[in-house]
Amino acid sequence: MKGLLQRVRGARVEVAGEVVGAIDQGLLVLVAVEPSDTPESADKLLHKLLNYRVFSDDEGKMNLSLKDIGGGLLLVSQFTLAADTKSGLRP
């Protein structure tokens, strides 16, 4: 399981013009699930996402987690993160 995260002030996902997910400040995470992944690997990724200290404290240091700031978490499926591009030109 792979995740690519980005801190955001706000994010949303639209499908066919309809908003299907939205958050204010928090993390937008592009997630690739691979055949070898288990529920335990999903739990491990979730724990990390909730606890990464990537938000600034009052002194400007990246010292706060998503849980600390009460931020949102928006997960978006992105299978190309798991692509094997060692051969050929198609993921």
Secondary structure, 3 states (H helix, E strand, C coil): CEEEEEEECCEEEEECCEEEEEECCEEEEEEECCCCCCHHHHHHHHHHHHHCCCEECCCCCEEECHHHHCCEEEEEECHHHHCCCCCCCCC
